[in-house]
Amino acid sequence: MRTLDLVTQILLIVGGLNWLLVGAFEFDLVAAIFGGQTAPLARLVYILVGLCAIWQIIRLPARLDHTPAVVTAPGSRPGDHRP
């Protein structure tokens, strides 16, 4: 699962940077690399980025529910802050 999360995050970063280029400079790097927006490889990249976004949306609630355990010293209470 960690590998899949890493791959999807990398593809989302690629997609986000591509959208930055489109918005700021009207330059679609994916289309430039793969031969236009309608080229099969470019469309595949767009589809993969979209699927990665869906995967990350599905995983988001599990990440939000994960709270790290708080370790307290014996005899102390959570919230006690002693130097």
PDB file of N, CA, C and O in Angstrom:
ATOM      1  N   MET A   1       0.825  -1.194   0.000  1.00  0.00           N
ATOM      2  CA  MET A   1       0.000   0.000   0.000  1.00  0.00           C
ATOM      3  C   MET A   1       0.869   1.258   0.000  1.00  0.00           C
ATOM      4  O   MET A   1       0.521   2.254  -0.633  1.00  0.00           O
ATOM      5  N   ARG A   2       1.987   1.213   0.701  1.00  0.00           N
ATOM      6  CA  ARG A   2       2.865   2.388   0.747  1.00  0.00           C
ATOM      7  C   ARG A   2       3.421   2.712  -0.633  1.00  0.00           C
ATOM      8  O   ARG A   2       3.523   3.881  -1.005  1.00  0.00           O
ATOM      9  N   THR A   3       3.781   1.678  -1.395  1.00  0.00           N
ATOM     10  CA  THR A   3       4.322   1.898  -2.733  1.00  0.00           C
ATOM     11  C   THR A   3       3.273   2.541  -3.622  1.00  0.00           C
ATOM     12  O   THR A   3       3.569   3.480  -4.361  1.00  0.00           O
ATOM     13  N   LEU A   4       2.047   2.038  -3.553  1.00  0.00           N
ATOM     14  CA  LEU A   4       0.964   2.604  -4.355  1.00  0.00           C
ATOM     15  C   LEU A   4       0.711   4.058  -3.971  1.00  0.00           C
ATOM     16  O   LEU A   4       0.508   4.903  -4.843  1.00  0.00           O
ATOM     17  N   ASP A   5       0.720   4.356  -2.679  1.00  0.00           N
ATOM     18  CA  ASP A   5       0.540   5.743  -2.232  1.00  0.00           C
ATOM     19  C   ASP A   5       1.657   6.637  -2.756  1.00  0.00           C
ATOM     20  O   ASP A   5       1.410   7.763  -3.188  1.00  0.00           O
ATOM     21  N   LEU A   6       2.882   6.132  -2.717  1.00  0.00           N
ATOM     22  CA  LEU A   6       4.010   6.922  -3.203  1.00  0.00           C
ATOM     23  C   LEU A   6       3.895   7.187  -4.707  1.00  0.00           C
ATOM     24  O   LEU A   6       4.110   8.311  -5.160  1.00  0.00           O
ATOM     25  N   VAL A   7       3.560   6.161  -5.467  1.00  0.00           N
ATOM     26  CA  VAL A   7       3.420   6.321  -6.920  1.00  0.00           C
ATOM     27  C   VAL A   7       2.294   7.302  -7.245  1.00  0.00           C
ATOM     28  O   VAL A   7       2.446   8.158  -8.117  1.00  0.00           O
ATOM     29  N   THR A   8       1.172   7.176  -6.548  1.00  0.00           N
ATOM     30  CA  THR A   8       0.062   8.086  -6.822  1.00  0.00           C
ATOM     31  C   THR A   8       0.417   9.516  -6.437  1.00  0.00           C
ATOM     32  O   THR A   8       0.026  10.455  -7.130  1.00  0.00           O
ATOM     33  N   GLN A   9       1.141   9.693  -5.356  1.00  0.00           N
ATOM     34  CA  GLN A   9       1.543  11.039  -4.961  1.00  0.00           C
ATOM     35  C   GLN A   9       2.503  11.654  -5.975  1.00  0.00           C
ATOM     36  O   GLN A   9       2.408  12.843  -6.282  1.00  0.00           O
ATOM     37  N   ILE A  10       3.419  10.853  -6.490  1.00  0.00           N
ATOM     38  CA  ILE A  10       4.348  11.352  -7.509  1.00  0.00           C
ATOM     39  C   ILE A  10       3.589  11.772  -8.758  1.00  0.00           C
ATOM     40  O   ILE A  10       3.853  12.837  -9.316  1.00  0.00           O
ATOM     41  N   LEU A  11       2.646  10.943  -9.204  1.00  0.00           N
ATOM     42  CA  LEU A  11       1.868  11.297 -10.397  1.00  0.00           C
ATOM     43  C   LEU A  11       0.995  12.526 -10.155  1.00  0.00           C
ATOM     44  O   LEU A  11       0.784  13.321 -11.070  1.00  0.00           O
ATOM     45  N   LEU A  12       0.494  12.688  -8.953  1.00  0.00           N
ATOM     46  CA  LEU A  12      -0.281  13.892  -8.645  1.00  0.00           C
ATOM     47  C   LEU A  12       0.599  15.136  -8.652  1.00  0.00           C
ATOM     48  O   LEU A  12       0.157  16.208  -9.064  1.00  0.00           O
ATOM     49  N   ILE A  13       1.825  14.998  -8.204  1.00  0.00           N
ATOM     50  CA  ILE A  13       2.759  16.130  -8.261  1.00  0.00           C
ATOM     51  C   ILE A  13       3.046  16.480  -9.715  1.00  0.00           C
ATOM     52  O   ILE A  13       3.048  17.654 -10.085  1.00  0.00           O
ATOM     53  N   VAL A  14       3.287  15.466 -10.536  1.00  0.00           N
ATOM     54  CA  VAL A  14       3.511  15.702 -11.970  1.00  0.00           C
ATOM     55  C   VAL A  14       2.305  16.411 -12.585  1.00  0.00           C
ATOM     56  O   VAL A  14       2.457  17.370 -13.340  1.00  0.00           O
ATOM     57  N   GLY A  15       1.106  15.928 -12.252  1.00  0.00           N
ATOM     58  CA  GLY A  15      -0.111  16.551 -12.776  1.00  0.00           C
ATOM     59  C   GLY A  15      -0.275  17.978 -12.286  1.00  0.00           C
ATOM     60  O   GLY A  15      -0.665  18.861 -13.050  1.00  0.00           O
ATOM     61  N   GLY A  16       0.021  18.206 -11.019  1.00  0.00           N
ATOM     62  CA  GLY A  16      -0.088  19.556 -10.472  1.00  0.00           C
ATOM     63  C   GLY A  16       0.888  20.522 -11.117  1.00  0.00           C
ATOM     64  O   GLY A  16       0.539  21.662 -11.424  1.00  0.00           O
ATOM     65  N   LEU A  17       2.115  20.060 -11.320  1.00  0.00           N
ATOM     66  CA  LEU A  17       3.104  20.909 -11.988  1.00  0.00           C
ATOM     67  C   LEU A  17       2.704  21.178 -13.433  1.00  0.00           C
ATOM     68  O   LEU A  17       2.918  22.276 -13.948  1.00  0.00           O
ATOM     69  N   ASN A  18       2.122  20.177 -14.087  1.00  0.00           N
ATOM     70  CA  ASN A  18       1.660  20.388 -15.457  1.00  0.00           C
ATOM     71  C   ASN A  18       0.562  21.450 -15.491  1.00  0.00           C
ATOM     72  O   ASN A  18       0.553  22.311 -16.370  1.00  0.00           O
ATOM     73  N   TRP A  19      -0.366  21.387 -14.529  1.00  0.00           N
ATOM     74  CA  TRP A  19      -1.427  22.400 -14.487  1.00  0.00           C
ATOM     75  C   TRP A  19      -0.862  23.780 -14.162  1.00  0.00           C
ATOM     76  O   TRP A  19      -1.368  24.787 -14.657  1.00  0.00           O
ATOM     77  N   LEU A  20       0.177  23.834 -13.340  1.00  0.00           N
ATOM     78  CA  LEU A  20       0.848  25.108 -13.078  1.00  0.00           C
ATOM     79  C   LEU A  20       1.386  25.692 -14.384  1.00  0.00           C
ATOM     80  O   LEU A  20       1.220  26.881 -14.658  1.00  0.00           O
ATOM     81  N   LEU A  21       2.028  24.850 -15.180  1.00  0.00           N
ATOM     82  CA  LEU A  21       2.557  25.312 -16.467  1.00  0.00           C
ATOM     83  C   LEU A  21       1.440  25.758 -17.406  1.00  0.00           C
ATOM     84  O   LEU A  21       1.581  26.755 -18.114  1.00  0.00           O
ATOM     85  N   VAL A  22       0.337  25.023 -17.411  1.00  0.00           N
ATOM     86  CA  VAL A  22      -0.802  25.392 -18.267  1.00  0.00           C
ATOM     87  C   VAL A  22      -1.368  26.741 -17.823  1.00  0.00           C
ATOM     88  O   VAL A  22      -1.615  27.615 -18.654  1.00  0.00           O
ATOM     89  N   GLY A  23      -1.569  26.909 -16.532  1.00  0.00           N
ATOM     90  CA  GLY A  23      -2.157  28.143 -16.027  1.00  0.00           C
ATOM     91  C   GLY A  23      -1.250  29.356 -16.150  1.00  0.00           C
ATOM     92  O   GLY A  23      -1.702  30.449 -16.490  1.00  0.00           O
ATOM     93  N   ALA A  24       0.025  29.157 -15.874  1.00  0.00           N
ATOM     94  CA  ALA A  24       0.945  30.289 -15.857  1.00  0.00           C
ATOM     95  C   ALA A  24       1.495  30.640 -17.240  1.00  0.00           C
ATOM     96  O   ALA A  24       1.707  31.811 -17.555  1.00  0.00           O
ATOM     97  N   PHE A  25       1.721  29.621 -18.053  1.00  0.00           N
ATOM     98  CA  PHE A  25       2.413  29.859 -19.322  1.00  0.00           C
ATOM     99  C   PHE A  25       1.686  29.315 -20.551  1.00  0.00           C
ATOM    100  O   PHE A  25       2.206  29.384 -21.665  1.00  0.00           O
ATOM    101  N   GLU A  26       0.474  28.770 -20.344  1.00  0.00           N
ATOM    102  CA  GLU A  26      -0.287  28.152 -21.430  1.00  0.00           C
ATOM    103  C   GLU A  26       0.553  27.099 -22.156  1.00  0.00           C
ATOM    104  O   GLU A  26       0.525  26.994 -23.382  1.00  0.00           O
ATOM    105  N   PHE A  27       1.297  26.326 -21.369  1.00  0.00           N
ATOM    106  CA  PHE A  27       2.160  25.279 -21.916  1.00  0.00           C
ATOM    107  C   PHE A  27       1.829  23.956 -21.244  1.00  0.00           C
ATOM    108  O   PHE A  27       1.984  23.820 -20.031  1.00  0.00           O
ATOM    109  N   ASP A  28       1.382  22.992 -22.011  1.00  0.00           N
ATOM    110  CA  ASP A  28       1.038  21.667 -21.507  1.00  0.00           C
ATOM    111  C   ASP A  28       2.229  20.745 -21.765  1.00  0.00           C
ATOM    112  O   ASP A  28       2.428  20.268 -22.882  1.00  0.00           O
ATOM    113  N   LEU A  29       3.016  20.503 -20.720  1.00  0.00           N
ATOM    114  CA  LEU A  29       4.222  19.696 -20.857  1.00  0.00           C
ATOM    115  C   LEU A  29       3.904  18.260 -21.265  1.00  0.00           C
ATOM    116  O   LEU A  29       4.608  17.682 -22.094  1.00  0.00           O
ATOM    117  N   VAL A  30       2.861  17.687 -20.696  1.00  0.00           N
ATOM    118  CA  VAL A  30       2.482  16.318 -21.050  1.00  0.00           C
ATOM    119  C   VAL A  30       2.152  16.236 -22.536  1.00  0.00           C
ATOM    120  O   VAL A  30       2.605  15.321 -23.224  1.00  0.00           O
ATOM    121  N   ALA A  31       1.374  17.176 -23.029  1.00  0.00           N
ATOM    122  CA  ALA A  31       1.030  17.184 -24.452  1.00  0.00           C
ATOM    123  C   ALA A  31       2.270  17.401 -25.309  1.00  0.00           C
ATOM    124  O   ALA A  31       2.408  16.795 -26.372  1.00  0.00           O
ATOM    125  N   ALA A  32       3.175  18.267 -24.849  1.00  0.00           N
ATOM    126  CA  ALA A  32       4.394  18.529 -25.622  1.00  0.00           C
ATOM    127  C   ALA A  32       5.279  17.285 -25.704  1.00  0.00           C
ATOM    128  O   ALA A  32       5.882  17.014 -26.742  1.00  0.00           O
ATOM    129  N   ILE A  33       5.351  16.543 -24.622  1.00  0.00           N
ATOM    130  CA  ILE A  33       6.196  15.345 -24.600  1.00  0.00           C
ATOM    131  C   ILE A  33       5.593  14.222 -25.433  1.00  0.00           C
ATOM    132  O   ILE A  33       6.305  13.525 -26.156  1.00  0.00           O
ATOM    133  N   PHE A  34       4.273  14.048 -25.327  1.00  0.00           N
ATOM    134  CA  PHE A  34       3.642  12.880 -25.932  1.00  0.00           C
ATOM    135  C   PHE A  34       2.903  13.159 -27.231  1.00  0.00           C
ATOM    136  O   PHE A  34       2.196  12.281 -27.725  1.00  0.00           O
ATOM    137  N   GLY A  35       3.040  14.346 -27.798  1.00  0.00           N
ATOM    138  CA  GLY A  35       2.500  14.589 -29.132  1.00  0.00           C
ATOM    139  C   GLY A  35       1.117  15.192 -29.189  1.00  0.00           C
ATOM    140  O   GLY A  35       0.379  14.925 -30.137  1.00  0.00           O
ATOM    141  N   GLY A  36       0.741  15.982 -28.228  1.00  0.00           N
ATOM    142  CA  GLY A  36      -0.559  16.650 -28.243  1.00  0.00           C
ATOM    143  C   GLY A  36      -1.513  16.074 -27.220  1.00  0.00           C
ATOM    144  O   GLY A  36      -1.338  14.951 -26.747  1.00  0.00           O
ATOM    145  N   GLN A  37      -2.534  16.864 -26.882  1.00  0.00           N
ATOM    146  CA  GLN A  37      -3.482  16.443 -25.847  1.00  0.00           C
ATOM    147  C   GLN A  37      -4.287  15.215 -26.229  1.00  0.00           C
ATOM    148  O   GLN A  37      -4.727  14.469 -25.354  1.00  0.00           O
ATOM    149  N   THR A  38      -4.485  14.994 -27.507  1.00  0.00           N
ATOM    150  CA  THR A  38      -5.294  13.844 -27.926  1.00  0.00           C
ATOM    151  C   THR A  38      -4.457  12.617 -28.263  1.00  0.00           C
ATOM    152  O   THR A  38      -5.007  11.575 -28.619  1.00  0.00           O
ATOM    153  N   ALA A  39      -3.141  12.724 -28.156  1.00  0.00           N
ATOM    154  CA  ALA A  39      -2.273  11.567 -28.400  1.00  0.00           C
ATOM    155  C   ALA A  39      -2.552  10.495 -27.347  1.00  0.00           C
ATOM    156  O   ALA A  39      -2.776  10.815 -26.179  1.00  0.00           O
ATOM    157  N   PRO A  40      -2.540   9.231 -27.753  1.00  0.00           N
ATOM    158  CA  PRO A  40      -2.874   8.150 -26.805  1.00  0.00           C
ATOM    159  C   PRO A  40      -2.025   8.154 -25.523  1.00  0.00           C
ATOM    160  O   PRO A  40      -2.560   7.925 -24.438  1.00  0.00           O
ATOM    161  N   LEU A  41      -0.736   8.407 -25.629  1.00  0.00           N
ATOM    162  CA  LEU A  41       0.097   8.411 -24.419  1.00  0.00           C
ATOM    163  C   LEU A  41      -0.226   9.595 -23.511  1.00  0.00           C
ATOM    164  O   LEU A  41      -0.227   9.454 -22.289  1.00  0.00           O
ATOM    165  N   ALA A  42      -0.496  10.749 -24.093  1.00  0.00           N
ATOM    166  CA  ALA A  42      -0.883  11.903 -23.283  1.00  0.00           C
ATOM    167  C   ALA A  42      -2.200  11.630 -22.573  1.00  0.00           C
ATOM    168  O   ALA A  42      -2.346  11.926 -21.388  1.00  0.00           O
ATOM    169  N   ARG A  43      -3.146  11.072 -23.294  1.00  0.00           N
ATOM    170  CA  ARG A  43      -4.433  10.740 -22.660  1.00  0.00           C
ATOM    171  C   ARG A  43      -4.252   9.729 -21.548  1.00  0.00           C
ATOM    172  O   ARG A  43      -4.926   9.806 -20.521  1.00  0.00           O
ATOM    173  N   LEU A  44      -3.339   8.773 -21.744  1.00  0.00           N
ATOM    174  CA  LEU A  44      -3.067   7.791 -20.699  1.00  0.00           C
ATOM    175  C   LEU A  44      -2.516   8.473 -19.449  1.00  0.00           C
ATOM    176  O   LEU A  44      -2.915   8.139 -18.333  1.00  0.00           O
ATOM    177  N   VAL A  45      -1.613   9.414 -19.627  1.00  0.00           N
ATOM    178  CA  VAL A  45      -1.070  10.152 -18.471  1.00  0.00           C
ATOM    179  C   VAL A  45      -2.180  10.917 -17.768  1.00  0.00           C
ATOM    180  O   VAL A  45      -2.263  10.892 -16.540  1.00  0.00           O
ATOM    181  N   TYR A  46      -3.033  11.596 -18.523  1.00  0.00           N
ATOM    182  CA  TYR A  46      -4.141  12.345 -17.918  1.00  0.00           C
ATOM    183  C   TYR A  46      -5.058  11.410 -17.128  1.00  0.00           C
ATOM    184  O   TYR A  46      -5.482  11.737 -16.020  1.00  0.00           O
ATOM    185  N   ILE A  47      -5.358  10.249 -17.704  1.00  0.00           N
ATOM    186  CA  ILE A  47      -6.228   9.275 -17.029  1.00  0.00           C
ATOM    187  C   ILE A  47      -5.566   8.759 -15.760  1.00  0.00           C
ATOM    188  O   ILE A  47      -6.215   8.652 -14.720  1.00  0.00           O
ATOM    189  N   LEU A  48      -4.275   8.439 -15.840  1.00  0.00           N
ATOM    190  CA  LEU A  48      -3.564   7.946 -14.657  1.00  0.00           C
ATOM    191  C   LEU A  48      -3.527   8.989 -13.542  1.00  0.00           C
ATOM    192  O   LEU A  48      -3.702   8.648 -12.372  1.00  0.00           O
ATOM    193  N   VAL A  49      -3.302  10.241 -13.888  1.00  0.00           N
ATOM    194  CA  VAL A  49      -3.295  11.300 -12.874  1.00  0.00           C
ATOM    195  C   VAL A  49      -4.683  11.411 -12.227  1.00  0.00           C
ATOM    196  O   VAL A  49      -4.789  11.570 -11.011  1.00  0.00           O
ATOM    197  N   GLY A  50      -5.728  11.328 -13.026  1.00  0.00           N
ATOM    198  CA  GLY A  50      -7.086  11.373 -12.483  1.00  0.00           C
ATOM    199  C   GLY A  50      -7.380  10.196 -11.571  1.00  0.00           C
ATOM    200  O   GLY A  50      -8.000  10.365 -10.521  1.00  0.00           O
ATOM    201  N   LEU A  51      -6.941   9.003 -11.962  1.00  0.00           N
ATOM    202  CA  LEU A  51      -7.138   7.821 -11.117  1.00  0.00           C
ATOM    203  C   LEU A  51      -6.343   7.938  -9.816  1.00  0.00           C
ATOM    204  O   LEU A  51      -6.796   7.493  -8.761  1.00  0.00           O
ATOM    205  N   CYS A  52      -5.166   8.534  -9.899  1.00  0.00           N
ATOM    206  CA  CYS A  52      -4.371   8.758  -8.690  1.00  0.00           C
ATOM    207  C   CYS A  52      -5.094   9.703  -7.740  1.00  0.00           C
ATOM    208  O   CYS A  52      -5.071   9.507  -6.525  1.00  0.00           O
ATOM    209  N   ALA A  53      -5.729  10.715  -8.289  1.00  0.00           N
ATOM    210  CA  ALA A  53      -6.493  11.648  -7.456  1.00  0.00           C
ATOM    211  C   ALA A  53      -7.646  10.927  -6.764  1.00  0.00           C
ATOM    212  O   ALA A  53      -7.904  11.153  -5.582  1.00  0.00           O
ATOM    213  N   ILE A  54      -8.332  10.066  -7.495  1.00  0.00           N
ATOM    214  CA  ILE A  54      -9.433   9.296  -6.900  1.00  0.00           C
ATOM    215  C   ILE A  54      -8.900   8.411  -5.788  1.00  0.00           C
ATOM    216  O   ILE A  54      -9.505   8.328  -4.720  1.00  0.00           O
ATOM    217  N   TRP A  55      -7.766   7.743  -6.027  1.00  0.00           N
ATOM    218  CA  TRP A  55      -7.171   6.880  -5.002  1.00  0.00           C
ATOM    219  C   TRP A  55      -6.838   7.686  -3.738  1.00  0.00           C
ATOM    220  O   TRP A  55      -7.116   7.238  -2.626  1.00  0.00           O
ATOM    221  N   GLN A  56      -6.254   8.851  -3.906  1.00  0.00           N
ATOM    222  CA  GLN A  56      -5.893   9.661  -2.754  1.00  0.00           C
ATOM    223  C   GLN A  56      -7.136  10.183  -2.022  1.00  0.00           C
ATOM    224  O   GLN A  56      -7.114  10.328  -0.800  1.00  0.00           O
ATOM    225  N   ILE A  57      -8.205  10.463  -2.747  1.00  0.00           N
ATOM    226  CA  ILE A  57      -9.465  10.869  -2.116  1.00  0.00           C
ATOM    227  C   ILE A  57     -10.009   9.725  -1.271  1.00  0.00           C
ATOM    228  O   ILE A  57     -10.479   9.945  -0.154  1.00  0.00           O
ATOM    229  N   ILE A  58      -9.947   8.505  -1.797  1.00  0.00           N
ATOM    230  CA  ILE A  58     -10.429   7.331  -1.065  1.00  0.00           C
ATOM    231  C   ILE A  58      -9.606   7.121   0.202  1.00  0.00           C
ATOM    232  O   ILE A  58     -10.159   6.767   1.244  1.00  0.00           O
ATOM    233  N   ARG A  59      -8.306   7.331   0.129  1.00  0.00           N
ATOM    234  CA  ARG A  59      -7.412   7.115   1.266  1.00  0.00           C
ATOM    235  C   ARG A  59      -7.435   8.260   2.283  1.00  0.00           C
ATOM    236  O   ARG A  59      -6.973   8.086   3.411  1.00  0.00           O
ATOM    237  N   LEU A  60      -7.956   9.405   1.909  1.00  0.00           N
ATOM    238  CA  LEU A  60      -7.916  10.585   2.766  1.00  0.00           C
ATOM    239  C   LEU A  60      -8.567  10.377   4.137  1.00  0.00           C
ATOM    240  O   LEU A  60      -7.963  10.760   5.139  1.00  0.00           O
ATOM    241  N   PRO A  61      -9.762   9.794   4.234  1.00  0.00           N
ATOM    242  CA  PRO A  61     -10.348   9.618   5.569  1.00  0.00           C
ATOM    243  C   PRO A  61      -9.469   8.787   6.505  1.00  0.00           C
ATOM    244  O   PRO A  61      -9.394   9.081   7.698  1.00  0.00           O
ATOM    245  N   ALA A  62      -8.812   7.769   5.989  1.00  0.00           N
ATOM    246  CA  ALA A  62      -7.943   6.952   6.839  1.00  0.00           C
ATOM    247  C   ALA A  62      -6.763   7.772   7.339  1.00  0.00           C
ATOM    248  O   ALA A  62      -6.325   7.602   8.477  1.00  0.00           O
ATOM    249  N   ARG A  63      -6.249   8.657   6.500  1.00  0.00           N
ATOM    250  CA  ARG A  63      -5.131   9.500   6.919  1.00  0.00           C
ATOM    251  C   ARG A  63      -5.571  10.537   7.938  1.00  0.00           C
ATOM    252  O   ARG A  63      -4.811  10.867   8.849  1.00  0.00           O
ATOM    253  N   LEU A  64      -6.776  11.054   7.803  1.00  0.00           N
ATOM    254  CA  LEU A  64      -7.277  12.054   8.744  1.00  0.00           C
ATOM    255  C   LEU A  64      -7.593  11.439  10.099  1.00  0.00           C
ATOM    256  O   LEU A  64      -7.467  12.107  11.125  1.00  0.00           O
ATOM    257  N   ASP A  65      -8.006  10.160  10.116  1.00  0.00           N
ATOM    258  CA  ASP A  65      -8.334   9.489  11.369  1.00  0.00           C
ATOM    259  C   ASP A  65      -7.095   9.049  12.132  1.00  0.00           C
ATOM    260  O   ASP A  65      -7.175   8.771  13.329  1.00  0.00           O
ATOM    261  N   HIS A  66      -5.957   8.981  11.464  1.00  0.00           N
ATOM    262  CA  HIS A  66      -4.734   8.518  12.112  1.00  0.00           C
ATOM    263  C   HIS A  66      -4.164   9.626  12.993  1.00  0.00           C
ATOM    264  O   HIS A  66      -3.737  10.677  12.514  1.00  0.00           O
ATOM    265  N   THR A  67      -4.173   9.356  14.284  1.00  0.00           N
ATOM    266  CA  THR A  67      -3.556  10.306  15.207  1.00  0.00           C
ATOM    267  C   THR A  67      -2.427   9.588  15.929  1.00  0.00           C
ATOM    268  O   THR A  67      -2.627   8.476  16.419  1.00  0.00           O
ATOM    269  N   PRO A  68      -1.266  10.182  16.008  1.00  0.00           N
ATOM    270  CA  PRO A  68      -0.157   9.519  16.685  1.00  0.00           C
ATOM    271  C   PRO A  68      -0.437   9.348  18.170  1.00  0.00           C
ATOM    272  O   PRO A  68      -1.091  10.181  18.798  1.00  0.00           O
ATOM    273  N   ALA A  69       0.065   8.267  18.709  1.00  0.00           N
ATOM    274  CA  ALA A  69      -0.121   7.994  20.129  1.00  0.00           C
ATOM    275  C   ALA A  69       0.695   8.984  20.951  1.00  0.00           C
ATOM    276  O   ALA A  69       1.809   9.352  20.578  1.00  0.00           O
ATOM    277  N   VAL A  70       0.131   9.400  22.057  1.00  0.00           N
ATOM    278  CA  VAL A  70       0.822  10.315  22.958  1.00  0.00           C
ATOM    279  C   VAL A  70       1.421   9.487  24.077  1.00  0.00           C
ATOM    280  O   VAL A  70       0.708   8.771  24.780  1.00  0.00           O
ATOM    281  N   VAL A  71       2.717   9.582  24.239  1.00  0.00           N
ATOM    282  CA  VAL A  71       3.398   8.841  25.295  1.00  0.00           C
ATOM    283  C   VAL A  71       3.616   9.786  26.463  1.00  0.00           C
ATOM    284  O   VAL A  71       4.186  10.867  26.315  1.00  0.00           O
ATOM    285  N   THR A  72       3.149   9.354  27.628  1.00  0.00           N
ATOM    286  CA  THR A  72       3.318  10.183  28.823  1.00  0.00           C
ATOM    287  C   THR A  72       4.200   9.450  29.815  1.00  0.00           C
ATOM    288  O   THR A  72       4.253   8.220  29.825  1.00  0.00           O
ATOM    289  N   ALA A  73       4.879  10.198  30.633  1.00  0.00           N
ATOM    290  CA  ALA A  73       5.730   9.617  31.676  1.00  0.00           C
ATOM    291  C   ALA A  73       4.843   9.029  32.762  1.00  0.00           C
ATOM    292  O   ALA A  73       3.732   9.509  32.985  1.00  0.00           O
ATOM    293  N   PRO A  74       5.323   7.997  33.436  1.00  0.00           N
ATOM    294  CA  PRO A  74       4.532   7.417  34.529  1.00  0.00           C
ATOM    295  C   PRO A  74       4.201   8.477  35.577  1.00  0.00           C
ATOM    296  O   PRO A  74       5.067   9.251  35.984  1.00  0.00           O
ATOM    297  N   GLY A  75       2.964   8.503  35.999  1.00  0.00           N
ATOM    298  CA  GLY A  75       2.527   9.436  37.024  1.00  0.00           C
ATOM    299  C   GLY A  75       2.101  10.785  36.489  1.00  0.00           C
ATOM    300  O   GLY A  75       1.617  11.621  37.252  1.00  0.00           O
ATOM    301  N   SER A  76       2.268  11.024  35.190  1.00  0.00           N
ATOM    302  CA  SER A  76       1.834  12.311  34.642  1.00  0.00           C
ATOM    303  C   SER A  76       0.505  12.120  33.919  1.00  0.00           C
ATOM    304  O   SER A  76       0.091  11.004  33.608  1.00  0.00           O
ATOM    305  N   ARG A  77      -0.136  13.235  33.669  1.00  0.00           N
ATOM    306  CA  ARG A  77      -1.409  13.200  32.957  1.00  0.00           C
ATOM    307  C   ARG A  77      -1.229  13.863  31.607  1.00  0.00           C
ATOM    308  O   ARG A  77      -0.408  14.769  31.463  1.00  0.00           O
ATOM    309  N   PRO A  78      -1.998  13.415  30.601  1.00  0.00           N
ATOM    310  CA  PRO A  78      -1.922  14.112  29.306  1.00  0.00           C
ATOM    311  C   PRO A  78      -2.257  15.575  29.503  1.00  0.00           C
ATOM    312  O   PRO A  78      -3.225  15.904  30.188  1.00  0.00           O
ATOM    313  N   GLY A  79      -1.491  16.431  28.928  1.00  0.00           N
ATOM    314  CA  GLY A  79      -1.697  17.872  29.064  1.00  0.00           C
ATOM    315  C   GLY A  79      -0.754  18.516  30.054  1.00  0.00           C
ATOM    316  O   GLY A  79      -0.586  19.735  30.047  1.00  0.00           O
ATOM    317  N   ASP A  80      -0.123  17.701  30.923  1.00  0.00           N
ATOM    318  CA  ASP A  80       0.877  18.253  31.837  1.00  0.00           C
ATOM    319  C   ASP A  80       2.113  18.619  31.047  1.00  0.00           C
ATOM    320  O   ASP A  80       2.640  17.810  30.283  1.00  0.00           O
ATOM    321  N   HIS A  81       2.568  19.837  31.236  1.00  0.00           N
ATOM    322  CA  HIS A  81       3.779  20.284  30.546  1.00  0.00           C
ATOM    323  C   HIS A  81       4.774  20.744  31.593  1.00  0.00           C
ATOM    324  O   HIS A  81       4.627  21.814  32.182  1.00  0.00           O
ATOM    325  N   ARG A  82       5.757  19.947  31.810  1.00  0.00           N
ATOM    326  CA  ARG A  82       6.782  20.306  32.803  1.00  0.00           C
ATOM    327  C   ARG A  82       8.118  20.404  32.068  1.00  0.00           C
ATOM    328  O   ARG A  82       8.441  19.553  31.239  1.00  0.00           O
ATOM    329  N   PRO A  83       8.881  21.434  32.374  1.00  0.00           N
ATOM    330  CA  PRO A  83      10.199  21.558  31.737  1.00  0.00           C
ATOM    331  C   PRO A  83      11.177  20.525  32.209  1.00  0.00           C
ATOM    332  O   PRO A  83      12.323  20.509  31.760  1.00  0.00           O
TER     333      PRO A  83
END
